[in-house]
Structures are given as structure tokens and as C-alpha cells.
Amino acid sequence: MDKITELLTRGVETIYPSRDVLEKVLRSDKKLRIYNGIDPTGKLHLGHLSVLRKLRQFQDLGHEIIILIGDFTARIGDPTDKLATRKKLSKMQIEENAANYKELIGKVLDLKRANIRFLHNEEWSNKLKPEDMLELASYFTVSQLLERDMFQQRIKENKEIYVHEFLYPIFQAYDSVTMNVDMEIGGNDQTFNMLAGRTLMRKLKNKEKFVLTTKLLTDPTGKKMGKTEGNIIALEENPVDMFGQIMSWPDEITISGFTLLTDVPTSKIDEIARELESGANPIGLKKRLAFEIVKELNGEESAKHAQEYFEKTVQKKELPEDIPTFEMKADEHLVITDLLVRAGLVGSKSEAKRLVEQGAVEVDSDVVDSPTEEIIPEDNMLIKCGKRNFIRIKIS
């Protein structure tokens, strides 16, 4: 399989207007201006990795890549797949969310090359006048925008649809026109929005815009791994936790994980699929998947350390050698959820409560039964949170 064939097939859902037309352009050696838009509504996660990897493939072939930070569209809120109106974000929240995007994207794309740029759509969208917005809206019909399945579902459930949600695909379409792109790449859940840009490009510039949609990483029920579903693994996650979280994935998504998130050759992935079908133990194959993903994002040494840590603490149930300490005063009593948050073992009290209720929190090997249980500290007390996270109490 040559690079262009793999580019157009591996992890790809659909290409508009067709794969044949795009392949002809690519084999003519014409260089395209390609973009992916990311609304900073939360952390970048492994669900973004399949698109970023596809962009890297195009970058390696010399095409121009634009990463568009949707700081304007994020304030509207993409209604894709949402059966309720999204909560509006402030400008400050958006800036905080996007603060490390460039650094994390640099784990996948080569930021040292000249063929990559980062742009922000508030630079042009905020300059639109009312007459400009009316002009853009005139290229779309209400029936077109109502075709979205989640809007149809809301109508059936007698839920509200707000006008600003209608405007989202129109503003995203304007991004394509403003940047005068040749192509847009995104997950298949973004098909409607990306095709809106294709429509506007034809009407305003009489230009073809290719759209390539990638397959999504989904769980066995078909739900995507995303922020709404609460099953994301952030790209900023430390390697040890990332490895362990991947190991907790259902066995059924191992093959799609290899296909979408790694450089393992397709022929090897086919072999892995046959091994699974023949009854091979999925744990070893999933460890390889976790290793490959962690290696791509954090380097081989980090991946080796993460695998060793997992094998020791989870599979062999050995305590890690370098358990961090958390200082407390002897008379300082804390409810377990507060302790987990203050010690940095979880990000929120709600997450701590969930783990306690799942029986995933232990104090000196005793399972904590209640989220309101008060902990009386003792020197060298061992707190375990989940399968991999430990701290020892140090009385100060």
C-alpha cells in the first residue's frame, strides 16, 4: 500500500465529492491547503488523535496544514449530537482551555516545518457586520439546517432549538471561505458542518472544497469516546495514567484503536485481528496498543516505564517504588473526597465520590465504603485511588 492509498483509506469514513477525484488531485502532486477546526470547549484527548494523525500524513506529503482554533464558534457551541442546548462559555474559559493546544498538537504534527499554521476564527468572525451575517444566512434554508438528526429528535421531544445553534454551521462554513482552503478534515460527527462549508465555498468562490471524514473511536455500544460521554483520555495525561486508562478500554475496541491511533502497519493489525478471533488473550495485545499510543505522544522510554508500572502495580499488585507523600497534621481530619482532591489523586469531588462508590478507594488496604468517611491521618498511611494511584500520608 503506497502512502496516498493508505492516506485515503486507513481510518477514513467518507470523502466528498469522492475518493477518486481527490486521489487524482493528490497524484498530480498539487499541494492543497487543508484545515481542521477545534473548538476549545475542553481538553484535547485521544478522540482528537485520529484526525491529527491524518493531518500529519498530509503534512508529510508537503501539503499546507491549518489548525483553526474556534475561539469564536466555541462561544456559540457546536450543537452536533446534542439533545440540549450547550452551555455558553466565556472568553476567559475558552482561552484557558486552549492554552496548551499548540504544545499538545506538537506531539503529533511537526511544528518546526513551514507548512503548518495556527489561526483563530474570532479574528474574522468578530468583524462581521449585520449585513454580512444576513448575506451569509441567505445561502442556507431553514429546512437544510433542520435536517440535522439531533434537531429532529429535539422536535419530537418538544425541546427548544435556539437560533444561535442554527448559525453555528454557517459561521463554520465562513471559516472555509475566509481561509480559502482546498480541503477540510474532521471526525464523521462533523460531516454536516464541513459540508456547509463546501456549499458556501461553491456559491461564493465557485471552488471545490474536499471534505474527508475520519472514523471515530467508539465503545462497543457505538458511543464516541468524547467529553460528553465522560470517557476521554486527555493528551496531557501523564504516561502511566494514560497507559492504565487504555488498558481499561473494552477489548472490542482494540483493533480500531490500532487502526486510528497508531503507526502499526495494516498487515500487522490484520494479524492481531486474526489472533483475537482465534481466542488469543486480549490483555497482551491491548498492552501493545497502550504502549504504541503512549510512545507516539511521550516517547519510547515513557512508554516502557508506563508498561512496567502497570505490570507491577496492576497485574502483579506490587506497590510502586516511588509513592509520593502528602503532608497532613496529626489533628487534621479530612473527609475522603476532600483528601483525594487535595492530594491531587482526582480532579474533582464528584470524581472522588464516583470512585469511592465504585469501591476503587482504599486506606491501608481497607476499601472505603462512604464518600463522607472521615480519615484520621497516621504516619505512613497508604491511600490507593483506582488501580494505579497511590500516596503515603506524612505527619508534619
C-alpha positions in Angstrom: 0.0 0.0 0.0 1.5 3.3 -1.0 1.3 6.5 1.1 -1.6 8.1 -0.8 -3.7 4.9 -0.9 -3.2 4.5 2.9 -3.9 8.2 3.4 -7.3 7.9 1.7 -8.3 4.6 3.2 -7.0 4.0 6.7 -9.4 5.3 9.3 -11.4 7.2 6.6 -15.2 7.2 6.7 -16.1 9.3 3.6 -14.5 11.6 1.1 -16.5 14.3 -0.7 -17.1 14.6 -3.6 -15.3 11.2 -4.0 -12.1 9.4 -3.2 -11.3 9.0 -6.9 -11.5 12.8 -7.5 -9.3 13.6 -4.5 -6.8 10.8 -5.4 -6.4 12.2 -8.9 -5.5 15.7 -7.4 -3.1 14.2 -4.9 -1.3 12.1 -7.5 -0.9 15.2 -9.7 1.4 16.5 -7.0 -0.7 19.6 -6.4 -0.3 20.9 -2.9 -3.5 21.6 -1.0 -4.4 23.9 1.8 -6.0 21.7 4.4 -7.6 22.6 7.7 -9.1 21.2 10.9 -11.1 23.3 13.3 -11.0 22.7 17.0 -13.4 24.5 19.4 -11.6 24.9 22.7 -14.6 23.6 24.8 -12.3 21.3 26.9 -9.2 19.2 26.9 -7.7 17.7 23.8 -8.0 13.9 24.1 -7.3 10.7 22.3 -10.5 11.2 20.3 -8.7 14.1 18.5 -5.7 11.9 17.7 -7.1 10.1 14.7 -7.7 13.5 12.9 -4.3 14.9 14.0 -2.6 11.8 12.7 -4.4 12.2 9.3 -3.3 15.8 9.2 0.3 14.7 9.9 0.1 12.3 6.9 -0.9 15.2 4.6 1.8 17.3 6.2 4.5 14.7 5.5 3.4 14.8 1.8 4.1 18.5 1.7 0.5 19.9 1.9 -0.2 23.1 3.9 -1.9 22.5 7.2 -4.0 25.0 9.2 -5.1 24.3 12.7 -8.0 26.6 13.3 -8.8 27.4 17.0 -12.5 28.1 17.1 -12.5 30.7 19.8 -15.5 32.4 18.2 -17.5 29.3 17.3 -16.8 27.8 20.8 -18.8 30.7 22.3 -21.8 29.6 20.2 -21.4 25.9 20.9 -21.5 23.2 18.3 -24.9 21.5 18.5 -23.7 18.3 16.9 -25.1 15.3 18.7 -26.5 17.5 21.4 -30.1 16.9 22.5 -30.0 20.0 24.7 -28.5 23.5 24.1 -24.9 23.7 25.1 -23.8 25.9 28.0 -22.2 29.0 26.7 -18.5 29.5 27.5 -16.9 32.8 28.5 -13.9 34.2 26.6 -11.7 33.5 29.6 -12.8 29.9 29.8 -12.1 29.4 26.1 -8.6 30.9 26.5 -7.8 28.7 29.4 -9.0 25.6 27.5 -6.8 26.4 24.5 -3.7 27.4 26.5 -1.8 24.2 25.8 -3.4 23.2 22.5 -0.4 24.1 20.4 2.0 22.3 22.6 -0.1 19.1 22.6 -0.7 19.2 18.9 3.1 19.5 18.5 3.2 15.9 19.8 1.7 14.8 16.5 2.3 17.5 13.9 5.8 18.8 13.2 5.6 22.5 14.3 9.2 23.2 13.0 8.1 22.9 9.4 7.0 25.9 7.4 3.8 24.1 6.1 1.7 24.5 9.3 -0.1 27.5 10.8 -2.4 28.2 13.7 -5.3 30.6 13.2 -8.2 31.9 15.3 -11.6 32.4 13.8 -12.5 35.3 16.1 -10.1 37.3 14.0 -12.6 37.5 11.2 -15.9 36.4 12.6 -15.9 39.3 15.1 -15.6 41.7 12.3 -18.8 40.7 10.5 -21.4 43.4 10.3 -25.2 42.6 10.4 -25.4 43.0 6.7 -22.6 40.5 6.2 -24.4 38.0 8.5 -27.6 38.4 6.6 -25.7 37.8 3.3 -24.2 34.5 4.7 -27.5 33.3 6.1 -29.2 33.9 2.7 -27.3 30.9 1.2 -28.9 28.4 3.6 -32.5 27.4 4.1 -34.3 26.6 7.4 -35.2 23.1 6.0 -31.5 22.4 5.3 -30.5 23.3 8.9 -33.4 21.4 10.3 -32.2 18.2 8.6 -29.8 17.6 11.5 -30.9 14.4 13.3 -30.5 15.9 16.8 -32.8 18.8 15.9 -35.4 16.3 14.6 -35.0 14.5 17.9 -35.5 17.7 19.9 -38.6 18.5 18.0 -40.0 15.0 18.8 -39.2 15.5 22.4 -40.6 19.1 22.4 -37.2 20.6 23.3 -36.1 24.1 22.3 -33.9 24.8 19.3 -32.2 28.3 19.6 -31.4 30.5 16.7 -27.7 30.7 17.6 -27.5 26.9 17.2 -28.7 27.3 13.6 -25.9 29.8 13.0 -23.1 27.5 14.1 -22.6 25.7 10.7 -23.0 29.0 8.9 -20.1 30.5 10.8 -18.0 27.4 10.4 -18.7 27.5 6.7 -17.5 31.1 6.6 -14.2 29.9 8.0 -13.6 27.8 4.9 -14.3 30.8 2.7 -12.2 33.2 4.6 -9.1 30.9 4.7 -9.8 29.9 1.0 -9.0 26.2 1.8 -9.0 23.3 -0.6 -9.9 20.7 2.0 -11.3 20.1 5.5 -10.6 17.1 7.7 -12.7 16.1 10.7 -14.4 13.3 12.5 -17.5 11.9 10.9 -19.7 13.6 13.5 -18.7 16.9 11.9 -20.0 15.9 8.4 -22.9 18.4 8.4 -20.8 21.3 9.4 -18.0 20.6 7.0 -20.4 20.1 4.1 -21.9 23.5 4.9 -18.5 25.0 4.2 -18.4 23.1 0.9 -21.7 24.5 -0.1 -20.7 28.1 0.8 -17.3 27.7 -1.0 -19.1 26.7 -4.2 -21.6 29.6 -4.0 -19.1 32.3 -3.1 -15.9 31.2 -4.8 -17.1 28.7 -7.3 -14.5 26.4 -5.9 -14.4 22.7 -5.0 -13.7 22.0 -1.3 -12.8 18.5 -0.5 -14.1 17.0 2.8 -12.6 14.0 4.4 -14.2 12.5 7.4 -12.4 10.1 9.7 -14.0 7.2 11.7 -14.5 7.8 15.4 -13.1 5.8 18.2 -16.3 4.3 19.8 -17.1 2.0 22.6 -18.9 -1.3 21.9 -22.3 0.5 22.1 -21.3 2.9 19.3 -20.9 5.9 21.6 -17.9 8.0 20.7 -15.0 8.5 23.2 -15.6 12.1 24.0 -16.2 14.8 26.6 -19.9 14.4 26.7 -19.7 10.7 27.4 -17.1 11.2 30.1 -14.7 8.6 28.8 -11.9 10.7 27.4 -8.2 10.2 27.9 -6.6 13.7 27.7 -3.5 14.1 25.6 -1.9 15.9 28.6 -2.4 12.8 30.8 0.8 11.5 32.3 2.1 8.4 30.5 1.5 6.0 33.5 -2.2 7.0 33.8 -2.7 7.1 30.1 -1.4 3.5 29.8 -3.6 2.3 32.6 -6.7 4.0 31.2 -6.2 2.5 27.8 -5.9 -0.9 29.4 -9.4 -0.3 30.9 -10.9 0.0 27.5 -13.2 -2.7 26.3 -11.4 -5.5 24.4 -13.7 -4.8 21.4 -12.1 -1.5 20.5 -8.5 -2.8 20.4 -8.4 -3.2 16.6 -10.0 0.3 15.9 -7.5 1.7 18.4 -4.6 0.3 16.5 -6.0 1.5 13.2 -6.9 5.0 14.2 -4.3 5.8 16.8 -1.0 4.1 15.9 1.5 3.6 13.1 1.3 -0.2 13.3 1.1 -1.4 9.7 -2.2 -2.6 8.4 -0.9 -6.0 7.7 0.2 -6.4 11.4 -3.2 -5.1 12.5 -4.9 -7.8 10.4 -2.7 -10.4 12.1 -3.7 -9.0 15.5 -7.4 -9.3 14.5 -6.9 -12.9 13.5 -5.2 -13.6 16.8 -8.2 -12.2 18.7 -10.6 -14.1 16.6 -8.6 -17.3 17.4 -9.1 -16.7 21.1 -5.8 -15.0 22.0 -5.6 -13.3 25.4 -6.5 -9.7 24.6 -4.5 -8.3 27.5 -1.2 -8.7 25.8 -2.5 -7.2 22.6 -4.0 -4.3 24.5 -0.7 -3.7 26.3 0.9 -3.3 22.9 -1.8 -0.8 21.9 -1.3 1.2 25.0 2.5 1.1 24.5 2.2 2.3 20.9 -0.1 5.2 21.8 2.0 6.4 24.8 5.2 6.0 22.7 3.8 8.3 20.0 2.8 11.0 22.4 5.6 10.8 25.0 8.5 8.7 23.6 9.6 5.1 24.0 11.2 5.4 27.4 8.0 6.8 28.9 6.0 4.0 27.3 8.4 1.4 28.7 8.1 2.9 32.2 4.3 3.1 31.9 4.1 -0.6 30.9 6.4 -1.7 33.7 4.4 0.3 36.2 1.2 -1.2 35.0 2.5 -4.7 35.2 3.9 -4.2 38.7 1.0 -2.4 40.3 -2.0 -3.8 38.5 -1.1 -7.2 37.2 1.3 -8.3 40.0 -0.3 -6.0 42.5 3.1 -4.8 43.8 3.4 -1.3 45.3 5.4 1.1 43.2 8.8 2.1 44.5 8.3 5.9 44.3 5.0 6.5 46.0 4.6 10.3 46.6 3.8 11.6 50.0 1.1 14.0 51.2 1.7 16.0 54.3 -1.0 16.3 57.0 -1.1 17.4 60.6 -1.9 14.8 63.2 -5.1 16.6 64.2 -6.2 17.3 60.7 -9.2 15.2 59.8 -10.5 15.2 56.2 -13.4 13.6 54.5 -12.1 11.1 52.0 -13.3 13.0 48.9 -11.6 16.2 50.1 -8.4 14.3 50.8 -8.3 12.8 47.3 -8.8 16.2 45.7 -6.2 17.9 47.9 -3.7 15.2 47.4 -4.1 15.5 43.6 -5.4 12.0 43.1 -8.5 13.2 41.4 -9.6 16.4 39.7 -12.9 17.0 41.5 -15.0 15.9 44.4 -17.6 14.4 42.1 -14.9 12.2 40.5 -13.7 11.2 44.1 -17.3 10.3 45.1 -17.7 8.2 42.0 -14.5 6.2 42.7 -15.5 5.7 46.3 -18.9 4.4 45.3 -17.2 2.0 42.8 -15.1 0.6 45.6 -11.9 1.9 44.0 -10.5 3.8 47.0 -8.6 2.0 49.8 -6.9 3.2 53.0 -4.3 0.8 54.2 -5.9 -2.0 52.0 -9.3 -1.4 53.5 -12.0 -0.3 51.0 -13.6 3.0 51.8 -17.4 2.5 52.0 -18.7 6.0 52.0 -17.8 9.3 50.3 -18.4 11.1 53.6 -16.0 8.9 55.6 -13.6 10.9 57.7 -9.9 10.0 57.6 -7.8 10.3 60.7 -4.3 10.5 59.4 -1.4 8.3 60.6 2.2 8.5 59.5 2.9 6.2 56.5 -0.8 5.6 55.9 -1.3 4.3 52.3 -4.1 5.7 50.2 -4.9 3.9 47.0 -7.2 5.6 44.4 -8.1 3.4 41.4 -5.7 0.7 40.3 -2.6 2.8 39.8 -2.6 5.9 42.0 -1.1 5.9 45.5 0.1 8.3 48.2 1.5 7.9 51.6 0.5 10.2 54.4 3.3 12.0 56.1 2.5 13.6 59.5 4.1 17.0 59.8 
